[in-house]
Amino acid sequence: MRFKPSKAAVIIAAVLSVIGLVIAGAYFQPWQLFTNTQVDEAFPGSNQTSSSGSASSQSPGPVTSAQSEVTTYPLVLAQGTFISHEHPTTGTVTIFENSDGTRTLRIDDLNTTNGPQLEVWLTDAPVIDGVDGWSVFDDGNFVNLGALKGNIGSQNYEIPADVNLDEFTSVSIWCARFFVSFGAAELIKQ
């Protein structure tokens, strides 16, 4: 004798399946793999010179001066280049100190996959190539600088005043939903 489920059991199973798919979709957000968010923020402020001197060009970067007593801002404190982890990731990261003492982490030319709960983290973890490096960034100290503004383009993140940059050696595009790095950059002090 063959078992035949009742009409009510089939309806309940179908409803539970739809609910399960909706919950799974909301959690995993698979559509984000096929969408991009492009952000092209300008560098905040312009280059400024302390003491006497005039403002220099708008583009940030290392600035040298013939007068050793004059400091030109923004100062480049550290730089790095992203490597891929869970998803292909390219771009560069630079930490600047501005004339008012604030610090900015700038990501330039980022290109990575979109995903749920992507965040920008300063960490003390080493940047390790390959699968071994995907999940090390939450093992030690890290500072969450905020949600990734876009998976493509250039963007700025303010570094809190109480963060001691000497304690951090890398930046990760961290997926907080799945505890994995999409890409990371070793910070090389300047």
Backbone bond lengths (Angstrom), bond angles and torsions (degrees), N, CA, C in turn:
res aa  C-N    CA-C-N  psi(-1)  N-CA   C-N-CA  omega(-1)  CA-C   N-CA-C  phi
1 M - - - 1.434 - - 1.524 108.78 -
2 R 1.286 115.95 132.55 1.453 122.35 -176.03 1.515 110.40 -93.75
3 F 1.374 114.79 137.12 1.460 120.15 179.23 1.518 108.78 -79.19
4 K 1.320 116.66 132.52 1.452 121.86 177.28 1.524 107.40 -125.31
5 P 1.386 116.36 116.36 1.459 118.30 -178.80 1.524 110.54 -67.37
6 S 1.307 113.74 149.73 1.470 118.72 179.54 1.527 109.23 -72.13
7 K 1.303 115.87 161.54 1.457 121.87 179.20 1.538 110.04 -60.91
8 A 1.327 117.72 -38.81 1.464 121.87 179.12 1.528 110.60 -64.15
9 A 1.327 118.81 -40.42 1.461 122.34 179.40 1.528 110.93 -64.63
10 V 1.327 116.95 -39.17 1.465 121.40 178.34 1.528 110.11 -65.43
11 I 1.322 117.34 -42.86 1.462 121.90 179.71 1.532 109.98 -64.70
12 I 1.323 117.51 -43.97 1.467 121.17 179.22 1.522 110.08 -63.19
13 A 1.315 118.01 -43.46 1.466 121.56 178.88 1.522 110.69 -62.84
14 A 1.320 118.06 -41.19 1.464 121.80 179.12 1.526 110.81 -65.01
15 V 1.332 117.14 -43.94 1.466 121.20 179.38 1.529 109.96 -63.48
16 L 1.324 117.71 -44.96 1.464 120.99 179.02 1.533 111.21 -63.55
17 S 1.324 117.72 -36.61 1.469 121.12 177.38 1.519 111.05 -64.73
18 V 1.331 117.18 -43.53 1.461 120.80 178.97 1.527 109.98 -64.09
19 I 1.324 117.37 -43.98 1.469 121.06 178.14 1.523 110.16 -60.77
20 G 1.321 117.35 -43.24 1.464 121.60 178.08 1.524 111.61 -61.64
21 L 1.325 117.60 -41.99 1.466 120.74 178.18 1.522 111.72 -65.49
22 V 1.329 117.35 -39.28 1.463 120.83 178.59 1.530 110.08 -64.70
23 I 1.318 116.88 -45.07 1.472 120.80 179.40 1.532 110.32 -64.18
24 A 1.322 117.43 -44.85 1.468 120.72 179.01 1.526 110.68 -62.88
25 G 1.324 116.99 -41.84 1.460 120.68 178.33 1.521 111.89 -62.49
26 A 1.333 116.48 -43.27 1.467 120.05 179.69 1.527 110.90 -65.16
27 Y 1.313 118.18 -34.83 1.463 121.30 -178.50 1.533 111.45 -77.41
28 F 1.316 116.99 -50.17 1.463 121.20 -174.57 1.529 113.12 -82.94
29 Q 1.312 119.04 -25.08 1.460 124.99 179.74 1.535 111.78 44.83
30 P 1.332 117.27 58.35 1.473 119.56 -175.56 1.525 113.93 -64.15
31 W 1.317 118.69 -23.90 1.458 121.23 179.77 1.525 112.24 -62.70
32 Q 1.347 116.87 -23.00 1.462 119.03 -179.24 1.530 112.26 -66.39
33 L 1.324 117.10 -21.41 1.460 119.90 176.83 1.528 111.10 -66.78
34 F 1.329 116.90 -17.60 1.457 121.53 -175.52 1.523 112.76 -113.61
35 T 1.335 117.64 8.01 1.463 121.60 179.04 1.528 109.16 -122.88
36 N 1.305 115.62 154.91 1.463 121.16 177.94 1.511 109.51 -127.84
37 T 1.320 115.48 147.78 1.460 122.35 171.84 1.519 106.55 -122.04
38 Q 1.327 116.09 113.79 1.460 120.81 -179.04 1.518 109.87 -99.09
39 V 1.329 115.56 132.33 1.463 123.07 178.63 1.520 107.53 -130.23
40 D 1.311 116.53 131.29 1.458 120.90 176.63 1.521 108.64 -132.42
41 E 1.341 115.20 77.60 1.461 120.91 179.06 1.524 110.14 -79.99
42 A 1.319 115.72 140.20 1.459 120.72 172.86 1.524 108.00 -74.89
43 F 1.324 115.52 155.14 1.452 119.23 175.72 1.525 107.97 -64.79
44 P 1.346 118.58 133.93 1.466 119.73 -176.85 1.526 112.14 -67.21
45 G 1.325 116.76 125.64 1.461 121.15 178.26 1.508 111.48 76.82
46 S 1.283 115.69 -173.66 1.455 121.22 178.05 1.513 108.90 -123.81
47 N 1.331 115.26 169.37 1.467 118.74 174.92 1.513 108.72 -62.89
48 Q 1.305 115.67 138.31 1.451 120.85 179.07 1.514 108.08 -131.32
49 T 1.307 116.52 151.24 1.456 121.06 178.93 1.513 108.55 -113.21
50 S 1.328 117.00 131.24 1.462 119.86 176.60 1.517 108.72 -78.87
51 S 1.306 117.96 166.86 1.461 124.53 -173.65 1.524 107.68 63.01
52 S 1.341 114.92 -147.30 1.453 117.50 177.25 1.509 108.48 -87.24
53 G 1.288 115.79 148.09 1.453 121.46 -179.77 1.494 108.85 147.91
54 S 1.279 115.93 164.38 1.456 119.75 -178.30 1.510 109.80 -104.05
55 A 1.324 114.21 162.92 1.465 119.54 177.65 1.517 108.44 -66.19
56 S 1.311 115.89 144.25 1.455 120.00 178.16 1.513 109.71 -101.15
57 S 1.297 117.66 -162.95 1.464 121.68 -173.15 1.522 112.58 -61.71
58 Q 1.319 115.59 166.03 1.459 122.49 -177.33 1.525 112.62 -75.64
59 S 1.321 119.20 -26.68 1.448 119.17 -174.17 1.518 110.88 -80.25
60 P 1.351 116.19 131.38 1.462 119.39 -180.00 1.517 110.90 -76.65
61 G 1.297 116.31 160.11 1.443 120.71 175.94 1.511 110.13 157.37
62 P 1.313 116.54 176.58 1.444 120.02 -179.11 1.526 109.83 -61.42
63 V 1.311 116.23 133.23 1.456 121.24 -179.25 1.515 107.81 -126.30
64 T 1.330 116.51 131.20 1.453 119.74 176.50 1.516 108.48 -109.86
65 S 1.311 115.61 155.08 1.456 120.48 -177.66 1.519 109.34 -138.65
66 A 1.346 115.48 140.36 1.460 119.62 177.65 1.523 110.82 -71.36
67 Q 1.332 116.72 -23.64 1.462 121.13 179.43 1.517 108.60 -95.62
68 S 1.318 117.37 110.11 1.460 120.81 -174.62 1.521 112.85 -67.11
69 E 1.345 119.46 -21.32 1.457 120.15 -179.23 1.530 112.52 -83.84
70 V 1.319 117.56 -6.78 1.464 121.40 -179.61 1.520 108.41 -101.43
71 T 1.312 116.62 127.41 1.451 121.74 177.57 1.520 108.57 -106.36
72 T 1.307 116.29 129.61 1.456 121.53 179.82 1.522 109.22 -102.12
73 Y 1.314 115.57 130.97 1.463 121.56 -178.89 1.516 110.11 -108.39
74 P 1.311 117.33 153.18 1.454 126.69 0.82 1.526 112.13 -77.76
75 L 1.318 114.84 148.28 1.459 121.82 176.18 1.524 108.73 -86.16
76 V 1.301 117.25 138.65 1.453 121.54 174.19 1.524 107.45 -87.07
77 L 1.340 116.48 118.59 1.466 120.80 -179.71 1.526 112.45 -95.32
78 A 1.335 116.73 -35.82 1.467 120.83 -178.10 1.522 108.71 -159.98
79 Q 1.340 115.44 154.24 1.459 121.26 179.15 1.518 109.65 -143.08
80 G 1.323 115.77 159.25 1.448 120.67 176.19 1.515 111.56 -165.05
81 T 1.328 115.77 168.43 1.454 123.07 178.93 1.527 108.15 -124.20
82 F 1.327 116.24 132.89 1.462 120.39 -178.57 1.516 111.86 -69.46
83 I 1.339 114.90 142.26 1.459 122.62 167.36 1.521 106.79 -114.10
84 S 1.317 116.24 158.89 1.463 121.44 -178.98 1.514 111.08 -82.36
85 H 1.315 114.48 142.67 1.456 121.54 170.59 1.525 107.93 -120.94
86 E 1.321 118.78 -110.83 1.463 122.45 -178.15 1.531 112.08 -58.53
87 H 1.333 116.65 -35.41 1.469 121.26 -179.43 1.521 109.57 -132.35
88 P 1.340 118.02 150.77 1.470 119.67 177.32 1.530 110.49 -55.43
89 T 1.320 116.70 128.28 1.469 122.31 -176.53 1.522 108.83 -141.02
90 T 1.345 115.67 129.62 1.453 121.63 175.40 1.522 109.08 -133.48
91 G 1.320 115.91 161.72 1.456 122.01 178.79 1.519 110.01 135.33
92 T 1.328 115.18 178.38 1.455 120.73 179.42 1.518 109.86 -127.86
93 V 1.319 114.78 160.22 1.462 121.57 177.67 1.522 108.32 -132.23
94 T 1.332 115.44 139.29 1.459 121.25 177.77 1.520 108.29 -137.17
95 I 1.333 116.10 137.69 1.462 120.46 173.80 1.524 107.18 -105.91
96 F 1.336 115.02 124.95 1.458 122.81 -178.82 1.518 110.14 -112.92
97 E 1.339 115.99 147.06 1.461 120.99 166.50 1.523 106.73 -106.98
98 N 1.325 116.07 128.54 1.452 122.17 -178.56 1.527 110.03 -90.34
99 S 1.321 116.93 166.04 1.466 121.70 -175.62 1.525 112.56 -61.38
100 D 1.333 117.92 -24.40 1.463 120.29 179.25 1.529 112.42 -89.44
101 G 1.338 117.71 6.39 1.462 121.85 178.43 1.518 114.09 91.16
102 T 1.330 118.50 -11.23 1.463 120.14 176.93 1.523 109.16 -71.71
103 R 1.323 115.07 158.56 1.457 120.44 -179.97 1.517 109.69 -124.73
104 T 1.309 114.40 143.09 1.455 121.50 -177.87 1.516 109.19 -126.82
105 L 1.336 116.33 131.90 1.450 121.22 170.22 1.526 105.62 -96.29
106 R 1.313 116.28 121.88 1.462 121.20 -179.28 1.519 109.13 -114.73
107 I 1.325 115.21 129.47 1.460 122.25 173.35 1.519 106.48 -105.32
108 D 1.330 116.28 125.23 1.467 121.20 179.12 1.519 110.38 -113.82
109 D 1.326 114.85 139.51 1.468 122.98 173.52 1.528 113.00 54.92
110 L 1.333 116.60 37.67 1.466 120.17 178.06 1.519 109.66 -65.73
111 N 1.311 115.14 139.56 1.454 121.50 171.53 1.524 106.78 -145.46
112 T 1.333 116.10 108.38 1.455 122.05 178.02 1.522 108.33 -144.04
113 T 1.287 116.81 175.33 1.460 121.82 176.64 1.519 109.14 -78.05
114 N 1.307 116.69 145.14 1.452 120.46 174.41 1.526 108.39 -74.59
115 G 1.299 117.18 160.60 1.452 120.59 179.37 1.510 110.84 -171.47
116 P 1.331 116.64 171.41 1.463 120.23 -179.78 1.524 111.73 -77.87
117 Q 1.304 116.15 141.22 1.463 124.11 174.66 1.529 113.43 51.56
118 L 1.323 117.02 49.79 1.464 120.39 175.37 1.510 108.69 -82.80
119 E 1.330 116.26 133.84 1.463 123.23 -177.23 1.518 109.66 -132.78
120 V 1.323 115.97 158.29 1.463 122.19 176.67 1.527 106.85 -103.53
121 W 1.325 115.74 119.58 1.456 121.34 -177.53 1.528 111.32 -118.20
122 L 1.332 115.86 135.75 1.466 122.88 162.39 1.523 105.18 -89.71
123 T 1.332 118.63 132.31 1.462 119.93 -176.95 1.523 111.31 -138.35
124 D 1.323 114.11 167.65 1.462 119.79 174.33 1.523 111.30 -102.57
125 A 1.322 117.25 9.08 1.465 121.62 -177.43 1.526 110.78 -81.73
126 P 1.323 116.20 148.58 1.465 119.23 175.29 1.534 109.48 -72.34
127 V 1.315 116.68 150.92 1.463 121.08 175.29 1.523 106.72 -89.62
128 I 1.323 115.21 113.96 1.460 122.21 -176.79 1.520 107.84 -113.51
129 D 1.312 116.20 129.33 1.455 121.33 179.37 1.530 110.02 -71.87
130 G 1.312 117.34 148.19 1.447 122.55 175.21 1.519 113.51 84.30
131 V 1.319 114.70 -173.17 1.463 123.01 -175.63 1.525 112.23 -58.22
132 D 1.328 117.81 -32.87 1.467 120.70 -179.37 1.524 112.42 -62.29
133 G 1.331 118.10 -22.10 1.448 121.59 -178.27 1.515 114.73 -93.61
134 W 1.315 118.06 -4.48 1.468 121.87 -173.22 1.518 113.91 -65.34
135 S 1.312 118.69 -33.44 1.472 119.08 -168.74 1.523 114.12 -125.48
136 V 1.321 118.65 21.99 1.464 120.78 -176.40 1.528 113.83 -87.06
137 F 1.316 118.61 -13.92 1.462 120.47 -167.52 1.521 114.86 -75.35
138 D 1.313 118.20 -17.42 1.464 119.74 175.51 1.522 112.09 -99.68
139 D 1.337 117.09 9.88 1.467 120.89 -179.94 1.526 112.79 -79.44
140 G 1.310 118.02 -26.65 1.463 121.85 -176.74 1.517 110.93 -123.23
141 N 1.331 115.26 -139.81 1.465 120.76 179.41 1.518 110.29 -84.81
142 F 1.320 115.29 139.69 1.458 120.20 174.69 1.515 108.79 -151.31
143 V 1.324 115.04 156.52 1.465 122.42 175.30 1.514 106.61 -125.61
144 N 1.323 116.33 122.10 1.458 122.06 177.53 1.529 107.39 -81.62
145 L 1.332 117.55 114.55 1.463 121.82 179.85 1.527 112.15 -86.93
146 G 1.326 116.98 -3.84 1.455 120.19 176.35 1.515 112.02 126.76
147 A 1.324 114.38 174.60 1.461 121.79 179.43 1.523 110.17 -65.65
148 L 1.331 115.75 140.31 1.454 120.22 174.69 1.521 107.72 -61.27
149 K 1.322 116.89 126.88 1.469 121.24 -175.15 1.517 112.40 -75.49
150 G 1.309 117.05 -29.76 1.456 121.66 178.51 1.508 109.70 -166.17
151 N 1.324 116.09 148.66 1.462 118.94 -178.64 1.532 111.98 -84.56
152 I 1.331 116.47 -5.77 1.458 121.56 176.75 1.523 108.50 -133.52
153 G 1.337 117.07 135.85 1.457 120.41 172.84 1.516 114.17 115.12
154 S 1.347 114.37 -162.41 1.462 122.16 -175.99 1.521 109.70 -118.09
155 Q 1.326 116.56 139.85 1.469 120.97 -173.19 1.517 111.58 -154.48
156 N 1.339 115.54 158.26 1.462 123.14 -175.58 1.523 110.55 -119.10
157 Y 1.335 115.20 145.80 1.458 121.84 177.14 1.522 108.27 -136.69
158 E 1.304 116.14 126.59 1.465 120.91 178.33 1.520 109.00 -74.69
159 I 1.325 115.76 135.67 1.466 121.18 176.89 1.522 106.91 -97.43
160 P 1.332 118.23 124.17 1.470 120.27 -179.17 1.533 111.83 -56.25
161 A 1.329 115.66 145.74 1.469 122.19 -176.30 1.526 112.77 -60.14
162 D 1.336 117.60 -30.27 1.465 120.10 -176.49 1.534 113.86 -84.45
163 V 1.325 117.99 1.85 1.465 121.22 179.57 1.524 109.38 -82.69
164 N 1.331 115.64 122.29 1.465 122.04 176.26 1.524 107.86 -87.26
165 L 1.317 116.95 105.70 1.466 121.17 -175.82 1.519 112.94 -64.44
166 D 1.327 118.27 -20.35 1.465 120.66 177.52 1.528 111.97 -64.74
167 E 1.326 117.25 -18.52 1.465 121.73 -178.74 1.522 113.34 -88.09
168 F 1.346 117.91 -6.34 1.458 120.38 -173.22 1.523 110.80 -122.50
169 T 1.327 115.51 135.71 1.461 121.00 -173.02 1.522 113.93 -121.27
170 S 1.329 117.37 -1.46 1.460 119.02 -176.00 1.521 111.69 -155.71
171 V 1.324 114.31 165.62 1.462 123.40 174.90 1.518 106.72 -126.00
172 S 1.326 116.73 137.13 1.460 121.18 177.34 1.526 109.88 -127.31
173 I 1.335 115.59 140.82 1.463 121.48 165.02 1.526 103.22 -88.41
174 W 1.326 115.48 101.35 1.458 122.63 -168.06 1.525 110.88 -103.23
175 C 1.324 116.31 131.29 1.466 121.86 173.99 1.527 107.52 -93.64
176 A 1.335 115.53 102.20 1.463 120.84 -177.51 1.524 111.73 -69.40
177 R 1.311 117.92 -22.83 1.464 121.01 179.30 1.518 111.15 -68.54
178 F 1.353 116.52 -41.13 1.464 119.98 -174.31 1.528 113.43 -116.72
179 F 1.349 117.68 8.96 1.464 122.67 174.90 1.529 112.26 54.92
180 V 1.327 115.30 52.50 1.456 120.17 -177.81 1.526 109.43 -146.89
181 S 1.324 115.03 147.36 1.462 121.42 176.94 1.523 109.40 -87.50
182 F 1.342 116.17 130.73 1.460 120.05 172.92 1.523 109.60 -78.42
183 G 1.336 116.48 -34.73 1.454 122.75 178.60 1.517 108.79 -169.66
184 A 1.329 117.07 158.64 1.467 120.39 -177.80 1.519 109.82 -148.38
185 A 1.341 113.68 158.53 1.470 120.53 178.69 1.516 109.02 -133.47
186 E 1.328 116.25 132.33 1.462 121.29 172.16 1.535 107.40 -75.07
187 L 1.331 116.67 134.35 1.462 121.48 178.48 1.513 109.11 -89.40
188 I 1.316 116.41 121.34 1.457 121.77 177.27 1.519 107.11 -103.48
189 K 1.336 115.11 116.37 1.465 120.48 -178.34 1.523 110.17 -64.93
190 Q 1.317 116.53 142.49 1.463 121.61 -178.92 1.515 110.49 -101.85
